[in-house]
Amino acid sequence: MAAEYDVVIIGTGAAGVAAATTAVHLGASRVAIIERGTLWGTCVNTGCIPSKFLLSLSSYKFYPGHGHPGVQAEIRFDLNQALIEKNSLQESLKKKKHDNLFTRLGVELIEGEAKFLSPNLLQVGDKKVTAKRFVIATGSSPAIPAIEGIGSVRFMTSLDATRLEQIPSSLTIIGGRALGLEFAQMFAHLGTRVTLLQRSSRIIPEEDPEISDLMTGYLIQEGITIFTGVEIKSVERLGESVAVHVNIGNEKKTILSDRLLMATGRLPNTGQLNLAAAGIETRKDGAIIVDTTLKTSAPHIWAAGDVTGEPMLETAAKYGGEIAATNALRELKRSYNSALLPHGIFTTPQVASVGMTEEKARKAGLHPVSYSIRTESMAKFSIDGDTRGMVKMVADQANGRILGVHICAPLATEMIQEGVIAVIRYLTADDLSVTPHIFPTATEAIAVCARGLRELRGNCHGC
């Protein structure tokens, strides 16, 4: 006999946990969650938590006086102790998740590989599981492009980079988006000679061009070598080194280093689910196709998180898991809108954005106007000793509505939350410009930008 549930969630990452928690809060009496491997997915085990922890420690080492001549410090970094603390932090967070989901909320854990036998029936190990509704939240895995020679060299992915027991003397990173930048700075701050290779014409190409250019300059100042417009031709092992052969424009180059890190994106984990048996359609890359309510092509099955494709962010996964479970259990459907999701890069300074850039606003048929300031003009950043960065706000010229906020600053991932509320709630530059802000704080920069936009629009006369 198959075990029967109100809702079955496949995957215990951010989307799965959010879906299970939401299902219980909405009154589902029998909720089960399935996991084939290590509990709690990428973020806690090999993603956000360990990488941001080590990145934070590396910044303490690299900026011991935080830019203040009156503070002189020499800091020794102990990798072994750092890894012990990292592991302890991870175990503590895992225990909290375990106690909350399984003990407090009463969700049942089923361990094993899930495979659909029919639209309502799963095989999980030697068990059969049936449910009225399913939420698929199986996450993603590092994508390794088909580069000539890649099978003959040792390379790392994000899964390995936070577990190294020795800091490499040199490192080549393929990929210049968030993951590549964070690992580039982390290793560079620990003394590694880092070379970063990016296929597009600039790093973090989805960000505002001014933000991208600023970060390029800051990383280069810290000793990181950056090449853009790179075509990777092949890789090979040369003695104890890895050689990456590239074309940059009309020039051929070979980059030699001790280690190679692939930060080349991720692919959805759908290959083992036998989705065809459930009537679930996927894209060529394996991502599950969903509508605006996160429902799949099967009427009783929803999907959330990385398994549905970009944006592959913990923020998006948690948001999607809540929406998927809500829509599975409630008649009033919620829509998932990834355009309203903020994202951040935890370099120093950080990068954070929400909403549209000027270019995207123009492509959408709008008439944007923008205003930006350098963070060196704000007292808080001078007090803290790091004045690098800028804040840029984009608004609709017609009505002043905030379309996007883009920040490069030491506290960007905290500052962006005011921008998130502005974009989601259709606030205007006038709204933000008259909102009191504590002095001296980083978020004052938001008010300054808003006032600048208000004055700019007032002087624009319909331009």
C-alpha positions as CSV (number, residue, x, y, z in Angstrom):
1,M,0.0,0.0,0.0
2,A,1.2,3.5,-0.8
3,A,1.5,6.1,2.0
4,E,-1.0,8.9,1.3
5,Y,-0.4,12.6,2.1
6,D,-2.2,15.9,1.5
7,V,1.0,17.4,0.1
8,V,4.4,15.9,-0.8
9,I,7.4,18.1,-1.3
10,I,10.5,16.8,-3.1
11,G,13.6,18.5,-1.9
12,T,14.7,20.0,1.4
13,G,16.4,23.1,0.1
14,A,15.1,26.6,0.6
15,A,12.1,26.2,-1.7
16,G,11.2,22.8,-0.2
17,V,11.4,24.0,3.4
18,A,9.4,27.1,2.6
19,A,6.7,25.0,0.8
20,A,6.5,22.5,3.7
21,T,6.3,25.2,6.3
22,T,3.6,27.1,4.4
23,A,1.6,23.9,3.8
24,V,1.5,23.2,7.6
25,H,0.5,26.8,8.4
26,L,-2.3,26.6,5.9
27,G,-3.7,23.5,7.6
28,A,-2.5,20.6,5.6
29,S,-2.7,17.6,8.0
30,R,-0.3,15.2,6.4
31,V,2.8,16.8,4.9
32,A,5.9,14.8,3.8
33,I,9.2,16.0,2.4
34,I,11.5,13.8,0.4
35,E,15.3,14.1,0.3
36,R,17.7,11.9,-1.7
37,G,20.9,13.3,-0.2
38,T,22.1,15.6,2.5
39,L,19.3,17.6,4.1
40,W,18.8,21.3,3.6
41,G,20.1,21.7,0.1
42,T,22.8,23.9,-1.4
43,C,22.6,27.1,0.7
44,V,23.4,25.7,4.1
45,N,25.7,22.9,2.9
46,T,27.8,24.3,0.1
47,G,26.3,27.7,-0.9
48,C,25.5,30.9,0.9
49,I,26.3,30.0,4.5
50,P,29.8,28.6,4.1
51,S,30.9,30.9,1.2
52,K,29.7,34.1,2.9
53,F,31.2,33.0,6.2
54,L,34.6,32.5,4.7
55,L,34.3,35.6,2.5
56,S,33.6,37.6,5.7
57,L,36.6,36.1,7.5
58,S,38.8,36.9,4.5
59,S,37.7,40.5,4.5
60,Y,38.7,40.8,8.2
61,K,42.2,39.7,7.2
62,F,42.5,41.9,4.2
63,Y,41.0,45.1,5.8
64,P,42.4,44.8,9.4
65,G,42.1,48.5,10.2
66,H,38.9,49.1,8.1
67,G,40.6,52.0,6.4
68,H,41.4,53.9,9.5
69,P,45.1,55.0,10.0
70,G,44.4,55.2,13.7
71,V,43.8,51.5,13.9
72,Q,46.9,49.3,13.2
73,A,46.4,45.6,13.3
74,E,48.1,42.4,12.1
75,I,45.7,39.5,11.7
76,R,46.7,35.9,11.2
77,F,44.2,33.7,9.3
78,D,44.1,30.1,10.5
79,L,42.3,28.0,7.8
80,N,41.9,25.0,10.0
81,Q,40.2,26.9,12.8
82,A,38.1,28.8,10.2
83,L,36.8,25.5,8.8
84,I,36.0,24.2,12.2
85,E,34.0,27.3,13.0
86,K,32.3,27.1,9.6
87,N,31.3,23.5,10.2
88,S,30.0,24.3,13.6
89,L,27.9,27.2,12.2
90,Q,26.5,24.9,9.5
91,E,25.6,22.1,12.1
92,S,23.9,24.7,14.3
93,L,21.7,26.0,11.5
94,K,20.9,22.5,10.4
95,K,19.8,21.5,13.9
96,K,17.5,24.5,14.0
97,K,15.9,23.6,10.7
98,H,15.5,20.0,11.8
99,D,13.9,20.9,15.1
100,N,11.5,23.4,13.5
101,L,10.4,21.3,10.5
102,F,10.2,17.8,11.9
103,T,9.7,18.3,15.6
104,R,7.7,21.5,15.9
105,L,5.7,21.4,12.7
106,G,5.4,17.6,12.4
107,V,6.5,17.3,8.7
108,E,7.4,13.7,7.9
109,L,10.8,13.0,6.3
110,I,11.1,10.3,3.6
111,E,14.7,9.6,2.6
112,G,15.5,8.3,-0.9
113,E,15.4,9.1,-4.6
114,A,12.0,10.2,-5.8
115,K,10.7,8.9,-9.2
116,F,7.2,9.4,-10.6
117,L,5.4,6.2,-11.6
118,S,2.2,8.1,-12.5
119,P,0.8,11.6,-12.0
120,N,-0.1,10.8,-8.3
121,L,2.4,8.1,-7.4
122,L,6.0,8.2,-6.5
123,Q,8.6,5.5,-5.9
124,V,11.0,6.5,-3.1
125,G,13.5,3.7,-2.5
126,D,11.4,0.7,-1.5
127,K,8.4,2.8,-0.6
128,K,5.5,4.0,-2.7
129,V,4.1,7.5,-1.9
130,T,0.9,9.1,-3.2
131,A,-0.5,12.6,-2.6
132,K,-3.3,14.9,-3.7
133,R,-0.7,17.6,-4.5
134,F,3.1,17.8,-5.1
135,V,5.7,20.5,-5.0
136,I,8.9,19.8,-6.8
137,A,11.9,21.7,-5.3
138,T,14.9,19.6,-6.2
139,G,17.3,22.5,-6.8
140,S,20.2,22.6,-9.1
141,S,23.8,21.5,-9.5
142,P,26.9,23.2,-11.0
143,A,26.9,23.3,-14.8
144,I,30.2,22.4,-16.4
145,P,30.5,23.5,-20.1
146,A,31.9,21.2,-22.7
147,I,35.4,22.6,-22.8
148,E,38.1,20.6,-24.7
149,G,40.2,18.8,-22.1
150,I,38.0,19.5,-19.1
151,G,37.9,15.8,-18.2
152,S,41.6,15.6,-17.9
153,V,42.2,18.3,-15.3
154,R,41.3,18.7,-11.7
155,F,38.9,21.5,-11.2
156,M,36.7,22.9,-8.4
157,T,33.1,24.0,-8.3
158,S,31.4,25.9,-5.6
159,L,30.8,22.6,-3.9
160,D,34.5,22.2,-3.3
161,A,35.7,25.8,-2.8
162,T,34.6,26.1,0.8
163,R,36.1,22.8,1.8
164,L,39.7,23.4,0.8
165,E,42.3,22.4,3.4
166,Q,45.0,24.5,1.7
167,I,44.9,27.9,0.2
168,P,46.2,27.7,-3.4
169,S,49.0,30.1,-4.4
170,S,47.3,30.8,-7.8
171,L,43.7,30.3,-9.1
172,T,41.9,30.7,-12.4
173,I,38.2,31.3,-12.2
174,I,36.0,30.8,-15.2
175,G,32.9,32.9,-14.8
176,G,32.5,36.6,-13.8
177,R,29.1,36.8,-12.2
178,A,28.2,36.7,-8.5
179,L,29.7,33.3,-7.7
180,G,32.9,34.0,-9.6
181,L,33.4,37.5,-8.0
182,E,32.8,36.3,-4.4
183,F,35.3,33.4,-4.7
184,A,37.8,35.6,-6.5
185,Q,37.8,38.2,-3.7
186,M,37.8,35.6,-1.0
187,F,40.8,33.8,-2.3
188,A,42.6,37.0,-3.2
189,H,42.1,38.3,0.3
190,L,43.7,35.1,1.6
191,G,46.8,35.7,-0.5
192,T,46.0,33.7,-3.7
193,R,47.0,35.2,-7.1
194,V,43.6,35.2,-8.9
195,T,42.8,35.5,-12.6
196,L,39.1,35.8,-13.5
197,L,37.8,35.0,-17.1
198,Q,34.5,36.3,-18.2
199,R,32.8,35.5,-21.6
200,S,30.8,38.7,-21.9
201,S,32.2,42.2,-22.4
202,R,32.0,43.0,-18.7
203,I,31.7,41.2,-15.4
204,I,28.2,40.9,-13.7
205,P,26.6,41.9,-17.1
206,E,23.1,41.9,-15.7
207,E,24.0,44.8,-13.4
208,D,23.9,48.5,-14.3
209,P,27.0,49.2,-16.4
210,E,28.3,51.8,-13.9
211,I,28.1,49.3,-11.1
212,S,29.9,46.7,-13.2
213,D,32.7,49.1,-14.1
214,L,33.1,50.2,-10.5
215,M,33.5,46.7,-9.2
216,T,35.9,45.8,-12.0
217,G,38.1,48.7,-10.9
218,Y,37.9,47.8,-7.2
219,L,38.8,44.1,-7.8
220,I,41.7,45.1,-10.0
221,Q,43.0,47.5,-7.3
222,E,43.0,44.5,-4.9
223,G,45.3,42.5,-7.3
224,I,42.7,40.4,-9.2
225,T,43.5,40.1,-12.9
226,I,40.3,40.3,-15.0
227,F,39.8,39.4,-18.6
228,T,36.5,40.0,-20.4
229,G,35.3,39.1,-23.8
230,V,37.1,35.7,-23.3
231,E,36.6,32.6,-25.5
232,I,37.7,29.5,-23.6
233,K,39.4,27.2,-26.2
234,S,40.7,24.3,-24.1
235,V,42.3,23.3,-20.8
236,E,45.1,20.9,-20.0
237,R,47.3,19.7,-17.2
238,L,50.9,20.9,-17.3
239,G,52.8,19.2,-14.5
240,E,51.2,20.4,-11.3
241,S,49.5,23.3,-13.0
242,V,46.3,23.8,-15.0
243,A,46.6,25.7,-18.3
244,V,43.6,27.5,-19.7
245,H,44.0,28.4,-23.4
246,V,41.8,31.4,-24.4
247,N,41.2,33.9,-27.2
248,I,40.7,37.5,-26.1
249,G,39.9,39.4,-29.2
250,N,42.5,38.6,-31.7
251,E,45.0,37.5,-29.1
252,K,45.7,34.0,-27.9
253,K,46.7,33.6,-24.2
254,T,47.5,30.8,-21.9
255,I,46.6,31.2,-18.2
256,L,48.6,29.0,-15.8
257,S,47.6,28.4,-12.2
258,D,47.7,25.8,-9.4
259,R,43.9,25.4,-9.3
260,L,40.9,26.0,-11.6
261,L,37.4,27.0,-10.3
262,M,34.4,26.7,-12.6
263,A,31.8,29.3,-11.7
264,T,29.8,28.7,-14.9
265,G,26.2,28.6,-13.7
266,R,23.9,25.7,-12.6
267,L,21.5,23.3,-14.1
268,P,18.1,22.1,-12.6
269,N,18.1,18.7,-10.9
270,T,15.3,16.9,-12.8
271,G,17.0,14.0,-14.6
272,Q,16.0,11.3,-12.1
273,L,12.4,12.3,-11.5
274,N,10.8,10.6,-14.5
275,L,8.7,13.7,-15.0
276,A,7.1,12.4,-18.2
277,A,5.2,9.8,-16.2
278,A,3.5,12.7,-14.3
279,G,2.9,14.7,-17.5
280,I,5.3,17.4,-16.6
281,E,7.0,19.4,-19.4
282,T,10.5,20.7,-19.2
283,R,12.8,23.0,-21.2
284,K,15.9,21.7,-23.1
285,D,18.1,22.5,-20.0
286,G,15.8,20.3,-17.8
287,A,14.1,23.2,-16.1
288,I,10.4,22.6,-15.3
289,I,8.0,24.8,-17.2
290,V,5.6,26.6,-14.8
291,D,2.9,29.3,-15.2
292,T,2.7,32.5,-13.2
293,T,1.3,30.5,-10.2
294,L,4.2,28.0,-10.4
295,K,1.9,25.3,-11.6
296,T,3.4,22.7,-13.9
297,S,1.7,21.2,-16.9
298,A,0.2,18.6,-14.4
299,P,-2.8,20.3,-12.7
300,H,-1.9,19.0,-9.2
301,I,1.9,19.6,-9.3
302,W,3.8,22.8,-8.6
303,A,7.5,23.6,-8.8
304,A,9.7,26.2,-7.1
305,G,13.3,27.3,-6.8
306,D,16.3,26.5,-9.0
307,V,14.4,23.6,-10.6
308,T,12.4,26.1,-12.6
309,G,15.5,27.9,-13.9
310,E,16.7,31.5,-13.4
311,P,16.9,33.4,-11.1
312,M,18.7,30.7,-9.1
313,L,18.8,32.5,-5.8
314,E,17.9,31.5,-2.2
315,T,15.6,34.5,-2.1
316,A,13.8,33.4,-5.2
317,A,13.6,29.8,-3.9
318,K,12.0,30.7,-0.5
319,Y,9.6,33.2,-2.2
320,G,8.7,30.5,-4.8
321,G,8.2,27.8,-2.3
322,E,5.7,29.9,-0.3
323,I,3.8,30.7,-3.4
324,A,3.7,27.2,-4.7
325,A,2.4,25.7,-1.5
326,T,-0.1,28.5,-1.1
327,N,-1.5,28.0,-4.6
328,A,-1.6,24.2,-4.1
329,L,-3.8,24.7,-1.0
330,R,-5.8,27.8,-1.7
331,E,-8.3,28.8,-4.4
332,L,-7.1,32.4,-4.4
333,K,-3.9,32.2,-6.5
334,R,-0.8,34.2,-6.0
335,S,1.5,35.2,-8.9
336,Y,5.2,34.7,-8.8
337,N,7.1,37.8,-10.2
338,S,10.8,37.4,-10.4
339,A,11.2,41.0,-11.7
340,L,10.5,42.2,-8.1
341,L,13.1,40.0,-6.5
342,P,16.3,41.7,-5.1
343,H,19.7,40.1,-5.5
344,G,23.0,40.7,-3.9
345,I,26.7,40.0,-4.3
346,F,28.7,39.8,-1.0
347,T,32.0,41.2,-2.2
348,T,33.5,44.2,-0.5
349,P,32.0,46.6,-1.4
350,Q,28.8,44.7,-2.0
351,V,26.5,44.9,-5.0
352,A,22.7,44.8,-4.7
353,S,19.9,45.6,-7.1
354,V,16.1,45.4,-7.5
355,G,13.9,46.3,-10.5
356,M,15.0,47.7,-13.8
357,T,18.1,49.3,-15.1
358,E,17.7,52.3,-17.4
359,E,18.4,50.0,-20.4
360,K,15.7,47.5,-19.4
361,A,13.2,50.3,-18.7
362,R,13.8,51.7,-22.2
363,K,13.3,48.2,-23.8
364,A,10.1,48.0,-21.9
365,G,8.9,51.1,-23.6
366,L,9.2,53.4,-20.6
367,H,11.0,56.8,-20.4
368,P,13.4,56.4,-17.5
369,V,15.3,59.1,-15.7
370,S,18.1,58.3,-13.2
371,Y,20.1,60.0,-10.5
372,S,23.3,58.6,-8.8
373,I,25.6,59.6,-6.1
374,R,29.0,58.4,-4.9
375,T,29.0,57.0,-1.4
376,E,32.1,59.1,-0.5
377,S,29.6,62.0,-0.2
378,M,27.8,60.3,2.7
379,A,29.0,60.7,6.3
380,K,28.3,57.1,7.3
381,F,30.8,55.7,4.8
382,S,33.6,58.1,5.9
383,I,33.0,57.2,9.5
384,D,33.3,53.5,8.7
385,G,36.4,54.0,6.6
386,D,35.3,52.7,3.2
387,T,33.9,55.3,0.8
388,R,33.9,53.1,-2.3
389,G,30.7,52.8,-4.3
390,M,27.6,54.5,-5.6
391,V,23.9,54.5,-5.4
392,K,21.8,54.8,-8.5
393,M,18.0,55.2,-8.7
394,V,15.9,54.8,-11.8
395,A,12.4,56.3,-12.1
396,D,9.6,56.8,-14.7
397,Q,9.8,60.3,-16.0
398,A,6.1,60.4,-16.5
399,N,5.0,59.8,-12.9
400,G,8.2,59.5,-10.7
401,R,7.6,55.9,-9.9
402,I,10.7,54.1,-8.7
403,L,11.6,51.5,-11.4
404,G,14.9,50.3,-10.0
405,V,17.6,50.8,-7.4
406,H,21.2,49.8,-7.9
407,I,23.9,49.9,-5.2
408,C,27.6,49.3,-4.9
409,A,28.5,49.9,-1.3
410,P,29.8,48.1,1.8
411,L,26.2,47.8,3.1
412,A,24.5,47.4,-0.2
413,T,22.6,44.2,0.7
414,E,21.1,45.9,3.7
415,M,20.4,49.2,2.0
416,I,18.5,47.6,-0.9
417,Q,15.5,46.6,1.2
418,E,14.2,50.2,1.1
419,G,14.4,50.0,-2.7
420,V,12.6,46.6,-2.7
421,I,9.6,48.2,-0.9
422,A,9.7,51.2,-3.2
423,V,9.6,49.0,-6.3
424,I,7.0,46.5,-5.1
425,R,4.7,49.2,-3.6
426,Y,5.0,51.6,-6.6
427,L,6.4,54.4,-4.5
428,T,7.7,57.5,-6.2
429,A,10.8,59.6,-5.8
430,D,8.7,62.1,-4.0
431,D,7.6,59.5,-1.4
432,L,11.2,58.5,-0.6
433,S,12.5,62.1,-0.7
434,V,10.3,63.1,2.2
435,T,10.8,60.0,4.3
436,P,12.9,60.8,7.4
437,H,16.2,58.9,7.5
438,I,18.5,58.6,10.5
439,F,21.8,60.5,10.4
440,P,24.4,59.2,9.9
441,T,23.3,56.0,8.1
442,A,24.0,54.3,4.8
443,T,20.4,54.5,3.8
444,E,20.5,58.3,3.7
445,A,21.9,57.8,0.2
446,I,18.5,56.5,-0.9
447,A,16.8,59.7,0.2
448,V,19.5,61.8,-1.4
449,C,19.0,60.0,-4.7
450,A,15.2,60.4,-4.4
451,R,15.6,64.1,-3.9
452,G,17.9,64.3,-6.9
453,L,15.4,62.5,-9.0
454,R,12.6,64.8,-7.8
455,E,14.6,67.9,-8.8
456,L,15.7,66.4,-12.1
457,R,12.1,65.5,-13.1
458,G,11.0,69.0,-12.1
459,N,13.6,70.5,-14.4
460,C,13.0,68.1,-17.2
461,H,9.7,69.5,-18.5
462,G,8.5,66.3,-20.1
463,C,11.7,65.3,-21.7
